């Protein structure tokens, strides 16, 4: 039915969903910690600067992150809570 509220998962389905979410969060945290430990340098984020792979970035809102991928004007940064795409090299 359209507009009907969805039923909440119960029992085994709810447990599997919770376990999957926990596994995903743990995998993210593990990768974040490995990147942070291996990263070099440390810079305050500024969209005018150009960043390289494996650079630690201190962002005023998102905290400490590590550059995972670089494009001409965008970087993919892994922060403790999630991965975000930020602009860079705009100077």
Biopython code that builds the backbone (N, CA, C, O; Angstrom):
import numpy as np
from Bio.PDB.StructureBuilder import StructureBuilder

atoms = [
    (1, "UNK", "N", (0.829, -1.175, 0.000)),
    (1, "UNK", "CA", (0.000, 0.000, 0.000)),
    (1, "UNK", "C", (0.877, 1.243, 0.000)),
    (1, "UNK", "O", (1.912, 1.296, 0.666)),
    (2, "UNK", "N", (0.441, 2.241, -0.761)),
    (2, "UNK", "CA", (1.202, 3.482, -0.818)),
    (2, "UNK", "C", (0.988, 4.287, 0.454)),
    (2, "UNK", "O", (-0.145, 4.419, 0.917)),
    (3, "UNK", "N", (2.041, 4.817, 1.016)),
    (3, "UNK", "CA", (1.958, 5.637, 2.206)),
    (3, "UNK", "C", (1.863, 4.867, 3.507)),
    (3, "UNK", "O", (1.859, 5.471, 4.580)),
    (4, "UNK", "N", (1.786, 3.560, 3.438)),
    (4, "UNK", "CA", (1.707, 2.756, 4.658)),
    (4, "UNK", "C", (3.074, 2.719, 5.331)),
    (4, "UNK", "O", (4.094, 2.622, 4.648)),
    (5, "UNK", "N", (3.111, 2.794, 6.654)),
    (5, "UNK", "CA", (4.414, 2.736, 7.344)),
    (5, "UNK", "C", (5.058, 1.363, 7.175)),
    (5, "UNK", "O", (4.375, 0.340, 7.136)),
    (6, "UNK", "N", (6.364, 1.363, 7.078)),
    (6, "UNK", "CA", (7.098, 0.101, 6.948)),
    (6, "UNK", "C", (7.175, -0.580, 8.298)),
    (6, "UNK", "O", (7.303, 0.075, 9.333)),
    (7, "UNK", "N", (7.097, -1.902, 8.279)),
    (7, "UNK", "CA", (7.224, -2.668, 9.509)),
    (7, "UNK", "C", (8.687, -2.728, 9.922)),
    (7, "UNK", "O", (9.575, -2.877, 9.082)),
    (8, "UNK", "N", (8.925, -2.615, 11.193)),
    (8, "UNK", "CA", (10.282, -2.743, 11.707)),
    (8, "UNK", "C", (10.697, -4.216, 11.637)),
    (8, "UNK", "O", (9.886, -5.121, 11.833)),
    (9, "UNK", "N", (11.969, -4.423, 11.355)),
    (9, "UNK", "CA", (12.478, -5.789, 11.340)),
    (9, "UNK", "C", (12.481, -6.344, 12.763)),
    (9, "UNK", "O", (12.718, -5.622, 13.731)),
    (10, "UNK", "N", (12.216, -7.625, 12.858)),
    (10, "UNK", "CA", (12.193, -8.243, 14.184)),
    (10, "UNK", "C", (12.954, -9.558, 14.147)),
    (10, "UNK", "O", (13.179, -10.134, 13.083)),
    (11, "UNK", "N", (13.340, -10.016, 15.311)),
    (11, "UNK", "CA", (13.962, -11.326, 15.433)),
    (11, "UNK", "C", (15.269, -11.443, 14.689)),
    (11, "UNK", "O", (16.137, -10.576, 14.789)),
    (12, "UNK", "N", (15.405, -12.540, 13.931)),
    (12, "UNK", "CA", (16.654, -12.863, 13.243)),
    (12, "UNK", "C", (17.013, -11.809, 12.194)),
    (12, "UNK", "O", (18.190, -11.497, 12.011)),
    (13, "UNK", "N", (16.015, -11.260, 11.507)),
    (13, "UNK", "CA", (16.290, -10.250, 10.477)),
    (13, "UNK", "C", (16.892, -8.994, 11.093)),
    (13, "UNK", "O", (17.833, -8.419, 10.546)),
    (14, "UNK", "N", (16.358, -8.574, 12.214)),
    (14, "UNK", "CA", (16.884, -7.391, 12.901)),
    (14, "UNK", "C", (18.305, -7.639, 13.386)),
    (14, "UNK", "O", (19.159, -6.755, 13.309)),
    (15, "UNK", "N", (18.553, -8.842, 13.884)),
    (15, "UNK", "CA", (19.882, -9.185, 14.379)),
    (15, "UNK", "C", (20.904, -9.188, 13.242)),
    (15, "UNK", "O", (22.014, -8.683, 13.406)),
    (16, "UNK", "N", (20.530, -9.762, 12.072)),
    (16, "UNK", "CA", (21.435, -9.770, 10.911)),
    (16, "UNK", "C", (21.736, -8.350, 10.437)),
    (16, "UNK", "O", (22.876, -8.034, 10.096)),
    (17, "UNK", "N", (20.717, -7.502, 10.417)),
    (17, "UNK", "CA", (20.921, -6.116, 9.989)),
    (17, "UNK", "C", (21.874, -5.394, 10.941)),
    (17, "UNK", "O", (22.760, -4.661, 10.502)),
    (18, "UNK", "N", (21.691, -5.602, 12.223)),
    (18, "UNK", "CA", (22.565, -4.988, 13.226)),
    (18, "UNK", "C", (23.996, -5.504, 13.102)),
    (18, "UNK", "O", (24.946, -4.728, 13.205)),
    (19, "UNK", "N", (24.155, -6.813, 12.881)),
    (19, "UNK", "CA", (25.493, -7.395, 12.727)),
    (19, "UNK", "C", (26.183, -6.852, 11.480)),
    (19, "UNK", "O", (27.384, -6.584, 11.503)),
    (20, "UNK", "N", (25.432, -6.688, 10.391)),
    (20, "UNK", "CA", (26.003, -6.147, 9.152)),
    (20, "UNK", "C", (26.454, -4.705, 9.359)),
    (20, "UNK", "O", (27.524, -4.315, 8.890)),
    (21, "UNK", "N", (25.648, -3.920, 10.053)),
    (21, "UNK", "CA", (26.005, -2.529, 10.323)),
    (21, "UNK", "C", (27.253, -2.446, 11.200)),
    (21, "UNK", "O", (28.124, -1.607, 10.970)),
    (22, "UNK", "N", (27.335, -3.308, 12.191)),
    (22, "UNK", "CA", (28.496, -3.336, 13.079)),
    (22, "UNK", "C", (29.755, -3.745, 12.320)),
    (22, "UNK", "O", (30.820, -3.159, 12.517)),
    (23, "UNK", "N", (29.635, -4.749, 11.455)),
    (23, "UNK", "CA", (30.783, -5.210, 10.657)),
    (23, "UNK", "C", (31.269, -4.099, 9.729)),
    (23, "UNK", "O", (32.474, -3.902, 9.572)),
    (24, "UNK", "N", (30.337, -3.375, 9.118)),
    (24, "UNK", "CA", (30.699, -2.281, 8.211)),
    (24, "UNK", "C", (31.411, -1.168, 8.975)),
    (24, "UNK", "O", (32.410, -0.624, 8.505)),
    (25, "UNK", "N", (30.888, -0.835, 10.157)),
    (25, "UNK", "CA", (31.503, 0.207, 10.978)),
    (25, "UNK", "C", (32.899, -0.210, 11.423)),
    (25, "UNK", "O", (33.822, 0.604, 11.398)),
    (26, "UNK", "N", (33.065, -1.470, 11.832)),
    (26, "UNK", "CA", (34.376, -1.963, 12.266)),
    (26, "UNK", "C", (35.377, -1.959, 11.117)),
    (26, "UNK", "O", (36.541, -1.609, 11.316)),
    (27, "UNK", "N", (34.943, -2.343, 9.922)),
    (27, "UNK", "CA", (35.831, -2.342, 8.756)),
    (27, "UNK", "C", (36.269, -0.917, 8.431)),
    (27, "UNK", "O", (37.434, -0.678, 8.114)),
    (28, "UNK", "N", (35.336, 0.024, 8.511)),
    (28, "UNK", "CA", (35.660, 1.432, 8.260)),
    (28, "UNK", "C", (36.681, 1.925, 9.281)),
    (28, "UNK", "O", (37.675, 2.555, 8.921)),
    (29, "UNK", "N", (36.428, 1.633, 10.556)),
    (29, "UNK", "CA", (37.347, 2.074, 11.611)),
    (29, "UNK", "C", (38.737, 1.463, 11.454)),
    (29, "UNK", "O", (39.741, 2.135, 11.686)),
    (30, "UNK", "N", (38.796, 0.199, 11.062)),
    (30, "UNK", "CA", (40.090, -0.460, 10.846)),
    (30, "UNK", "C", (40.855, 0.209, 9.711)),
    (30, "UNK", "O", (42.045, 0.497, 9.843)),
    (31, "UNK", "N", (40.167, 0.458, 8.591)),
    (31, "UNK", "CA", (40.832, 1.097, 7.453)),
    (31, "UNK", "C", (41.263, 2.517, 7.814)),
    (31, "UNK", "O", (42.361, 2.942, 7.455)),
    (32, "UNK", "N", (40.412, 3.244, 8.517)),
    (32, "UNK", "CA", (40.741, 4.607, 8.929)),
    (32, "UNK", "C", (42.012, 4.615, 9.783)),
    (32, "UNK", "O", (42.906, 5.433, 9.564)),
    (33, "UNK", "N", (42.087, 3.714, 10.744)),
    (33, "UNK", "CA", (43.245, 3.669, 11.628)),
    (33, "UNK", "C", (44.519, 3.310, 10.860)),
    (33, "UNK", "O", (45.573, 3.897, 11.107)),
    (34, "UNK", "N", (44.434, 2.351, 9.931)),
    (34, "UNK", "CA", (45.600, 1.976, 9.125)),
    (34, "UNK", "C", (46.083, 3.149, 8.276)),
    (34, "UNK", "O", (47.282, 3.413, 8.195)),
    (35, "UNK", "N", (45.132, 3.855, 7.639)),
    (35, "UNK", "CA", (45.505, 5.013, 6.829)),
    (35, "UNK", "C", (46.127, 6.102, 7.689)),
    (35, "UNK", "O", (47.121, 6.716, 7.299)),
    (36, "UNK", "N", (45.553, 6.339, 8.839)),
    (36, "UNK", "CA", (46.055, 7.377, 9.735)),
    (36, "UNK", "C", (47.469, 7.054, 10.207)),
    (36, "UNK", "O", (48.325, 7.937, 10.260)),
    (37, "UNK", "N", (47.712, 5.792, 10.548)),
    (37, "UNK", "CA", (49.038, 5.375, 11.008)),
    (37, "UNK", "C", (50.085, 5.483, 9.902)),
    (37, "UNK", "O", (51.237, 5.821, 10.173)),
    (38, "UNK", "N", (49.692, 5.197, 8.653)),
    (38, "UNK", "CA", (50.634, 5.192, 7.539)),
    (38, "UNK", "C", (50.793, 6.566, 6.876)),
    (38, "UNK", "O", (51.743, 6.787, 6.125)),
    (39, "UNK", "N", (49.875, 7.477, 7.151)),
    (39, "UNK", "CA", (49.883, 8.776, 6.466)),
    (39, "UNK", "C", (51.096, 9.604, 6.849)),
    (39, "UNK", "O", (51.661, 9.488, 7.937)),
    (40, "UNK", "N", (51.460, 10.435, 5.904)),
    (40, "UNK", "CA", (52.587, 11.331, 6.129)),
    (40, "UNK", "C", (52.076, 12.760, 6.251)),
    (40, "UNK", "O", (50.910, 13.043, 5.978)),
    (41, "UNK", "N", (52.941, 13.629, 6.652)),
    (41, "UNK", "CA", (52.625, 15.049, 6.763)),
    (41, "UNK", "C", (51.364, 15.275, 7.582)),
    (41, "UNK", "O", (50.798, 14.335, 8.140)),
    (42, "UNK", "N", (50.945, 16.477, 7.647)),
    (42, "UNK", "CA", (49.671, 16.859, 8.239)),
    (42, "UNK", "C", (49.427, 18.294, 7.823)),
    (42, "UNK", "O", (50.308, 19.143, 7.961)),
    (43, "UNK", "N", (48.249, 18.568, 7.318)),
    (43, "UNK", "CA", (47.944, 19.906, 6.832)),
    (43, "UNK", "C", (46.537, 20.290, 7.242)),
    (43, "UNK", "O", (45.656, 19.440, 7.368)),
    (44, "UNK", "N", (46.341, 21.575, 7.449)),
    (44, "UNK", "CA", (44.994, 22.073, 7.686)),
    (44, "UNK", "C", (44.297, 22.157, 6.337)),
    (44, "UNK", "O", (44.889, 22.612, 5.359)),
    (45, "UNK", "N", (43.044, 21.720, 6.278)),
    (45, "UNK", "CA", (42.320, 21.729, 5.009)),
    (45, "UNK", "C", (42.055, 23.150, 4.552)),
    (45, "UNK", "O", (41.631, 24.006, 5.328)),
    (46, "UNK", "N", (42.315, 23.379, 3.273)),
    (46, "UNK", "CA", (42.005, 24.640, 2.604)),
    (46, "UNK", "C", (41.770, 24.278, 1.146)),
    (46, "UNK", "O", (42.629, 23.659, 0.517)),
    (47, "UNK", "N", (40.619, 24.655, 0.599)),
    (47, "UNK", "CA", (40.296, 24.257, -0.773)),
    (47, "UNK", "C", (41.275, 24.823, -1.806)),
    (47, "UNK", "O", (41.320, 24.337, -2.936)),
    (48, "UNK", "N", (42.049, 25.826, -1.442)),
    (48, "UNK", "CA", (43.015, 26.402, -2.374)),
    (48, "UNK", "C", (44.295, 25.576, -2.478)),
    (48, "UNK", "O", (45.034, 25.693, -3.456)),
    (49, "UNK", "N", (44.556, 24.747, -1.476)),
    (49, "UNK", "CA", (45.764, 23.924, -1.477)),
    (49, "UNK", "C", (45.578, 22.680, -2.327)),
    (49, "UNK", "O", (44.454, 22.245, -2.577)),
    (50, "UNK", "N", (46.694, 22.114, -2.768)),
    (50, "UNK", "CA", (46.677, 20.859, -3.513)),
    (50, "UNK", "C", (47.176, 19.767, -2.578)),
    (50, "UNK", "O", (48.222, 19.908, -1.943)),
    (51, "UNK", "N", (46.415, 18.673, -2.498)),
    (51, "UNK", "CA", (46.769, 17.582, -1.601)),
    (51, "UNK", "C", (47.168, 16.342, -2.375)),
    (51, "UNK", "O", (46.754, 16.152, -3.519)),
    (52, "UNK", "N", (47.973, 15.502, -1.749)),
    (52, "UNK", "CA", (48.434, 14.251, -2.347)),
    (52, "UNK", "C", (47.893, 13.078, -1.545)),
    (52, "UNK", "O", (47.427, 13.235, -0.416)),
    (53, "UNK", "N", (47.967, 11.896, -2.155)),
    (53, "UNK", "CA", (47.535, 10.662, -1.483)),
    (53, "UNK", "C", (48.248, 10.515, -0.145)),
    (53, "UNK", "O", (49.384, 10.962, 0.014)),
    (54, "UNK", "N", (47.586, 9.899, 0.800)),
    (54, "UNK", "CA", (48.132, 9.573, 2.116)),
    (54, "UNK", "C", (48.579, 10.782, 2.928)),
    (54, "UNK", "O", (49.475, 10.677, 3.765)),
    (55, "UNK", "N", (47.949, 11.936, 2.679)),
    (55, "UNK", "CA", (48.226, 13.126, 3.473)),
    (55, "UNK", "C", (47.165, 13.250, 4.549)),
    (55, "UNK", "O", (45.971, 13.142, 4.272)),
    (56, "UNK", "N", (47.604, 13.478, 5.778)),
    (56, "UNK", "CA", (46.650, 13.731, 6.867)),
    (56, "UNK", "C", (46.107, 15.138, 6.694)),
    (56, "UNK", "O", (46.846, 16.075, 6.390)),
    (57, "UNK", "N", (44.803, 15.268, 6.894)),
    (57, "UNK", "CA", (44.159, 16.575, 6.779)),
    (57, "UNK", "C", (43.363, 16.839, 8.049)),
    (57, "UNK", "O", (42.608, 15.986, 8.518)),
    (58, "UNK", "N", (43.545, 18.025, 8.591)),
    (58, "UNK", "CA", (42.744, 18.451, 9.725)),
    (58, "UNK", "C", (41.665, 19.385, 9.190)),
    (58, "UNK", "O", (41.956, 20.484, 8.719)),
    (59, "UNK", "N", (40.424, 18.935, 9.267)),
    (59, "UNK", "CA", (39.292, 19.715, 8.750)),
    (59, "UNK", "C", (38.573, 20.358, 9.942)),
    (59, "UNK", "O", (38.370, 19.701, 10.963)),
    (60, "UNK", "N", (38.184, 21.642, 9.825)),
    (60, "UNK", "CA", (37.566, 22.318, 10.977)),
    (60, "UNK", "C", (36.243, 21.696, 11.429)),
    (60, "UNK", "O", (35.902, 21.779, 12.609)),
    (61, "UNK", "N", (35.503, 21.085, 10.528)),
    (61, "UNK", "CA", (34.210, 20.492, 10.893)),
    (61, "UNK", "C", (34.282, 18.975, 11.069)),
    (61, "UNK", "O", (33.671, 18.429, 11.988)),
    (62, "UNK", "N", (35.036, 18.283, 10.183)),
    (62, "UNK", "CA", (35.032, 16.824, 10.157)),
    (62, "UNK", "C", (36.165, 16.189, 10.958)),
    (62, "UNK", "O", (36.152, 14.979, 11.180)),
    (63, "UNK", "N", (37.136, 16.974, 11.394)),
    (63, "UNK", "CA", (38.242, 16.447, 12.185)),
    (63, "UNK", "C", (39.390, 15.940, 11.330)),
    (63, "UNK", "O", (39.615, 16.423, 10.220)),
    (64, "UNK", "N", (40.113, 14.960, 11.858)),
    (64, "UNK", "CA", (41.285, 14.420, 11.172)),
    (64, "UNK", "C", (40.856, 13.407, 10.124)),
    (64, "UNK", "O", (40.001, 12.559, 10.378)),
    (65, "UNK", "N", (41.457, 13.504, 8.941)),
    (65, "UNK", "CA", (41.172, 12.568, 7.865)),
    (65, "UNK", "C", (42.429, 12.279, 7.074)),
    (65, "UNK", "O", (43.473, 12.894, 7.288)),
    (66, "UNK", "N", (42.312, 11.321, 6.146)),
    (66, "UNK", "CA", (43.444, 10.938, 5.304)),
    (66, "UNK", "C", (42.969, 10.885, 3.858)),
    (66, "UNK", "O", (41.912, 10.327, 3.565)),
    (67, "UNK", "N", (43.758, 11.469, 2.954)),
    (67, "UNK", "CA", (43.411, 11.472, 1.537)),
    (67, "UNK", "C", (43.570, 10.065, 0.973)),
    (67, "UNK", "O", (44.656, 9.488, 1.033)),
    (68, "UNK", "N", (42.491, 9.512, 0.426)),
    (68, "UNK", "CA", (42.470, 8.156, -0.153)),
    (68, "UNK", "C", (42.596, 8.169, -1.664)),
    (68, "UNK", "O", (43.140, 7.233, -2.250)),
    (69, "UNK", "N", (42.097, 9.223, -2.303)),
    (69, "UNK", "CA", (42.129, 9.313, -3.766)),
    (69, "UNK", "C", (42.223, 10.777, -4.156)),
    (69, "UNK", "O", (41.712, 11.655, -3.461)),
    (70, "UNK", "N", (42.892, 11.029, -5.290)),
    (70, "UNK", "CA", (43.098, 12.398, -5.751)),
    (70, "UNK", "C", (42.657, 12.526, -7.205)),
    (70, "UNK", "O", (43.011, 11.704, -8.050)),
    (71, "UNK", "N", (41.886, 13.559, -7.479)),
    (71, "UNK", "CA", (41.545, 13.954, -8.841)),
    (71, "UNK", "C", (42.040, 15.390, -9.004)),
    (71, "UNK", "O", (42.572, 15.973, -8.059)),
    (72, "UNK", "N", (41.872, 15.954, -10.179)),
    (72, "UNK", "CA", (42.390, 17.298, -10.434)),
    (72, "UNK", "C", (41.849, 18.324, -9.440)),
    (72, "UNK", "O", (42.609, 19.128, -8.899)),
    (73, "UNK", "N", (40.540, 18.296, -9.201)),
    (73, "UNK", "CA", (39.951, 19.304, -8.323)),
    (73, "UNK", "C", (39.187, 18.721, -7.126)),
    (73, "UNK", "O", (38.521, 19.456, -6.397)),
    (74, "UNK", "N", (39.286, 17.406, -6.927)),
    (74, "UNK", "CA", (38.598, 16.762, -5.800)),
    (74, "UNK", "C", (39.505, 15.753, -5.125)),
    (74, "UNK", "O", (40.375, 15.150, -5.754)),
    (75, "UNK", "N", (39.284, 15.585, -3.839)),
    (75, "UNK", "CA", (39.977, 14.536, -3.092)),
    (75, "UNK", "C", (38.944, 13.729, -2.320)),
    (75, "UNK", "O", (37.935, 14.258, -1.853)),
    (76, "UNK", "N", (39.219, 12.443, -2.198)),
    (76, "UNK", "CA", (38.381, 11.573, -1.374)),
    (76, "UNK", "C", (39.105, 11.417, -0.047)),
    (76, "UNK", "O", (40.239, 10.939, -0.001)),
    (77, "UNK", "N", (38.453, 11.818, 1.018)),
    (77, "UNK", "CA", (39.082, 11.820, 2.330)),
    (77, "UNK", "C", (38.310, 10.910, 3.279)),
    (77, "UNK", "O", (37.091, 11.019, 3.411)),
    (78, "UNK", "N", (39.036, 10.017, 3.931)),
    (78, "UNK", "CA", (38.419, 9.140, 4.922)),
    (78, "UNK", "C", (38.543, 9.792, 6.279)),
    (78, "UNK", "O", (39.641, 10.004, 6.794)),
    (79, "UNK", "N", (37.382, 10.108, 6.852)),
    (79, "UNK", "CA", (37.319, 10.639, 8.202)),
    (79, "UNK", "C", (36.863, 9.519, 9.126)),
    (79, "UNK", "O", (36.479, 8.448, 8.656)),
    (80, "UNK", "N", (36.900, 9.748, 10.402)),
    (80, "UNK", "CA", (36.553, 8.696, 11.346)),
    (80, "UNK", "C", (35.111, 8.227, 11.176)),
    (80, "UNK", "O", (34.819, 7.047, 11.372)),
    (81, "UNK", "N", (34.210, 9.132, 10.815)),
    (81, "UNK", "CA", (32.804, 8.736, 10.700)),
    (81, "UNK", "C", (32.392, 8.285, 9.307)),
    (81, "UNK", "O", (31.531, 7.414, 9.179)),
    (82, "UNK", "N", (32.988, 8.858, 8.251)),
    (82, "UNK", "CA", (32.640, 8.459, 6.894)),
    (82, "UNK", "C", (33.625, 9.020, 5.881)),
    (82, "UNK", "O", (34.524, 9.788, 6.224)),
    (83, "UNK", "N", (33.439, 8.622, 4.626)),
    (83, "UNK", "CA", (34.284, 9.093, 3.532)),
    (83, "UNK", "C", (33.585, 10.273, 2.878)),
    (83, "UNK", "O", (32.386, 10.227, 2.603)),
    (84, "UNK", "N", (34.354, 11.338, 2.633)),
    (84, "UNK", "CA", (33.777, 12.526, 2.020)),
    (84, "UNK", "C", (34.640, 12.967, 0.837)),
    (84, "UNK", "O", (35.852, 12.753, 0.817)),
    (85, "UNK", "N", (33.989, 13.585, -0.141)),
    (85, "UNK", "CA", (34.687, 14.178, -1.271)),
    (85, "UNK", "C", (34.780, 15.669, -1.023)),
    (85, "UNK", "O", (33.768, 16.329, -0.785)),
    (86, "UNK", "N", (35.990, 16.201, -1.078)),
    (86, "UNK", "CA", (36.233, 17.611, -0.857)),
    (86, "UNK", "C", (36.911, 18.222, -2.068)),
    (86, "UNK", "O", (37.625, 17.531, -2.794)),
    (87, "UNK", "N", (36.695, 19.506, -2.293)),
    (87, "UNK", "CA", (37.385, 20.187, -3.380)),
    (87, "UNK", "C", (38.793, 20.563, -2.906)),
    (87, "UNK", "O", (39.034, 20.753, -1.714)),
    (88, "UNK", "N", (39.711, 20.664, -3.866)),
    (88, "UNK", "CA", (41.064, 21.126, -3.577)),
    (88, "UNK", "C", (41.651, 21.704, -4.852)),
    (88, "UNK", "O", (41.045, 21.604, -5.919)),
    (89, "UNK", "N", (42.805, 22.297, -4.750)),
    (89, "UNK", "CA", (43.521, 22.824, -5.914)),
    (89, "UNK", "C", (42.745, 23.926, -6.611)),
    (89, "UNK", "O", (42.774, 24.020, -7.838)),
    (90, "UNK", "N", (42.051, 24.764, -5.847)),
    (90, "UNK", "CA", (41.253, 25.845, -6.423)),
    (90, "UNK", "C", (41.966, 27.197, -6.319)),
    (90, "UNK", "O", (41.354, 28.249, -6.505)),
    (91, "UNK", "N", (43.258, 27.153, -6.020)),
    (91, "UNK", "CA", (43.989, 28.397, -5.812)),
    (91, "UNK", "C", (44.671, 28.795, -7.046)),
    (91, "UNK", "O", (45.345, 29.824, -7.075)),
]
sb = StructureBuilder()
sb.init_structure("model")
sb.init_model(0)
sb.init_chain("A")
sb.init_seg("    ")
for serial, (resi, resn, name, xyz) in enumerate(atoms, 1):
    if name == "N":
        sb.init_residue(resn, " ", resi, " ")
    sb.init_atom(name, np.array(xyz, "f"), 0.0, 1.0, " ", f" {name:<3s}", serial, name[0])
structure = sb.get_structure()
